[in-house]
């Protein structure tokens, strides 16, 4: 499961994180790894790209995400599970719950500490690339 910050590093070319996050996505594109995102991340990406660029860029980003990544549903069960985690950051809890439900082996994020106690192990992009 890719956390939103990894996607935004690439889409917004955010330094100093761009290269390592792009390397994670390259592994997905080339079929070395499977990539997944939560459905709510898709809407957030579209909104943010349209805001900092334009709608055409947002639509291109959406097409890319849908082509290369598995989009995991966020429904009642995932939201209930996220709430049961008791985290202060509900969005991170939703990512963890969705990753668990989807059977993901890890959550790739720059904010590993935000996923302390996650049912799915969180790793940095650097750690992910070492495995």
Secondary structure as UniProt FT lines:
FT   HELIX           4..11
FT   TURN            12..13
FT   TURN            15..17
FT   HELIX           18..29
FT   TURN            30..31
FT   STRAND          36..38
FT   HELIX           39..52
FT   HELIX           55..68
FT   STRAND          70..72
FT   HELIX           76..85
FT   HELIX           90..102
FT   STRAND          107..108
FT   HELIX           112..115
FT   TURN            116..117
FT   STRAND          122..123
FT   HELIX           125..130
//
